[in-house]
Amino acid sequence: VIPSTVSIEVTSRSGSGEGSGVIWDTAGHIVTNNHVVAALGSSAVFTVRLADGRTLPATVVATDPAHDLAVLRLTTPPADLTPIPLGDDTSLRVGDPVMAVGNPLGLSETVTTGIVSALARDVPTSESARGATQTTTSAIQVSAPINPGNSGGALVDAEGRLVGINFSIAALSANSGSIGIGFAIPVTEVSAVVSGLIVASR
């Protein structure tokens, strides 16, 4: 899975931030969370770090705040990109082993393991312009520790196939970090949204 995951650095005049992402295809599309790309405003600059250490500039192709998903594209995609293999979240059962792969706290290629704790959780993903809460109605709840910087990273099954995109954690306070309750957007939802975003951007 590691060659198919990336770290994302976001910089702007107001500061910097980090997140995670997955390589979606050989054309250089990178899937991550909308809140990763939107956190520092429209003037933000994006740098993607591949697993082999190469750093490449990227631009935002499209975003879907309601589903907390975004697509970046590498400005000059290398020929040896490894798209992440897709799994089937509909076959998941509570208790199945899963692994989260990402860039928590700037520590790239970090993996944490756990199990599927629950399925079809209603978890807020973002706020609309009018303040109405948008939700993903089928989030996968996992016990694998997910921390700041894991956002947009891969949740994979025991075969190393993508079953979700990590996007949120339950926390006792703003600074409490992981308490073993994390959430991922199911890959069937991710695939449908991302495919639409890519087609619409052409």
C-alpha positions in Angstrom: 0.0 0.0 0.0 2.8 2.4 0.8 3.8 3.2 -2.8 0.2 4.3 -3.4 0.0 6.7 -0.5 1.3 10.3 -0.3 1.8 13.1 2.1 0.4 16.5 1.3 1.9 19.8 2.4 -0.3 22.9 2.2 1.2 26.3 2.5 -0.2 29.9 2.3 0.5 33.3 3.7 -1.5 32.4 6.8 0.5 29.3 7.6 1.0 25.7 6.7 -0.6 22.3 7.2 -0.3 18.7 6.3 -2.5 15.8 5.3 -2.5 12.5 3.5 -3.8 11.2 0.2 -3.9 8.2 -2.2 -2.8 7.9 -5.8 -6.0 7.3 -7.7 -4.7 6.8 -11.3 -1.7 7.0 -13.5 -2.8 10.4 -14.8 -1.6 11.8 -11.4 -4.9 12.4 -9.6 -4.6 12.3 -5.8 -7.6 11.8 -3.6 -7.8 13.5 -0.2 -10.2 15.3 2.1 -11.8 18.7 1.2 -10.8 20.0 4.6 -7.2 19.3 3.8 -7.2 21.5 0.7 -9.6 24.1 2.0 -8.1 24.8 5.4 -5.7 27.6 4.3 -7.9 29.3 1.6 -7.9 29.6 -2.1 -4.3 30.9 -2.3 -2.8 27.7 -0.8 0.0 25.9 -2.6 0.2 22.1 -2.6 3.2 19.9 -2.6 2.8 16.1 -2.7 5.5 13.8 -1.3 5.6 10.3 -2.8 6.7 7.3 -0.8 10.2 7.3 -2.4 10.8 10.9 -1.3 10.1 12.7 -4.5 8.2 16.0 -4.0 5.9 17.3 -6.7 3.7 20.3 -7.1 0.0 19.7 -7.4 -3.2 21.7 -8.1 -6.8 21.3 -7.0 -8.9 19.7 -9.7 -12.2 19.8 -7.9 -13.8 19.5 -4.4 -16.9 18.2 -2.9 -17.4 19.7 0.6 -20.6 17.8 1.3 -18.7 14.5 1.1 -15.4 16.0 2.4 -13.5 14.9 -0.7 -11.1 16.6 -3.0 -9.0 15.7 -6.0 -5.6 17.1 -6.7 -3.5 16.5 -9.8 0.3 16.4 -10.0 1.5 19.1 -12.3 3.9 16.7 -14.0 2.9 13.1 -13.2 5.8 10.6 -13.2 5.4 7.5 -15.4 5.8 5.1 -12.5 2.9 6.0 -10.3 1.2 3.1 -8.5 -2.6 3.7 -8.1 -4.1 2.2 -5.0 -6.1 -1.0 -5.5 -9.8 -0.6 -4.7 -11.6 -3.0 -2.3 -15.3 -3.5 -1.5 -16.6 -1.8 1.6 -20.0 -3.5 1.2 -18.4 -6.8 2.2 -16.9 -5.4 5.4 -18.2 -6.8 8.7 -17.8 -5.6 12.3 -14.6 -7.1 13.6 -12.7 -7.2 10.3 -9.1 -6.1 10.5 -8.2 -2.8 8.9 -5.1 -0.6 8.6 -4.9 3.2 8.4 -2.0 4.6 6.3 -1.1 8.2 6.3 1.0 11.2 7.5 -0.1 11.9 11.1 1.8 14.8 12.8 4.1 14.9 9.8 5.3 11.3 10.2 4.9 10.0 6.7 4.2 6.3 5.9 2.8 5.7 9.3 0.5 2.7 9.7 -1.9 1.9 12.5 -4.1 -1.2 12.8 -7.4 -2.0 14.3 -10.8 -3.4 13.4 -14.1 -2.3 11.9 -16.0 -1.1 15.0 -19.2 -0.2 13.4 -20.8 0.5 10.0 -23.1 3.1 8.6 -22.4 5.8 11.2 -23.9 9.2 10.6 -20.9 11.5 11.0 -20.8 15.3 10.2 -18.4 16.0 7.4 -18.6 19.8 6.9 -20.7 22.9 7.2 -22.6 24.3 4.3 -22.7 28.0 3.4 -26.0 28.3 5.2 -24.7 26.5 8.3 -26.7 23.3 7.7 -24.6 20.2 8.7 -23.7 17.9 5.8 -23.2 14.2 6.8 -21.9 11.1 5.3 -24.5 8.6 6.2 -22.4 5.4 5.8 -19.1 6.1 7.6 -17.0 3.2 8.6 -16.0 3.4 12.3 -12.6 1.9 13.1 -10.5 1.4 16.2 -7.2 2.0 14.3 -5.7 5.2 15.8 -6.2 8.2 13.4 -4.5 11.4 14.3 -4.2 14.9 12.8 -2.5 14.6 9.4 -4.1 11.2 8.7 -7.0 13.0 7.0 -7.3 12.0 3.4 -5.3 8.8 3.9 -6.1 5.2 3.1 -8.1 2.7 5.2 -7.3 -0.7 3.7 -8.5 -4.2 4.3 -6.4 -7.3 5.1 -5.5 -7.6 1.4 -4.2 -4.1 1.1 -7.2 -2.8 -0.9 -8.7 0.6 -0.3 -12.0 0.4 1.6 -12.2 4.0 2.8 -10.7 7.5 3.1 -10.0 8.5 6.7 -11.6 11.8 7.5 -12.5 12.3 11.2 -11.9 11.2 14.7 -14.0 11.4 17.9 -12.2 13.4 20.5 -12.8 14.4 24.1 -11.4 17.8 23.4 -9.8 19.8 20.6 -6.3 18.7 21.7 -7.0 15.1 22.9 -5.9 13.3 19.8 -7.0 9.8 19.0 -9.1 7.9 21.5 -9.5 4.9 19.3 -12.7 6.0 17.4 -12.0 7.0 13.9 -14.2 7.3 10.8 -13.6 6.7 7.1 -15.7 7.5 4.0 -16.5 4.2 2.3 -14.7 3.5 -1.0 -17.9 3.0 -3.0 -18.9 6.6 -2.1 -15.4 7.8 -2.7 -15.3 6.2 -6.1 -18.6 7.6 -7.2 -17.8 11.2 -6.1 -14.2 11.2 -7.4 -15.2 9.8 -10.8 -17.7 12.6 -11.1 -15.3 15.2 -10.1 -12.7 14.1 -12.6 -15.1 13.9 -15.4 -16.6 17.3 -14.6 -13.1 18.8 -14.6 -12.2 17.8 -18.1 
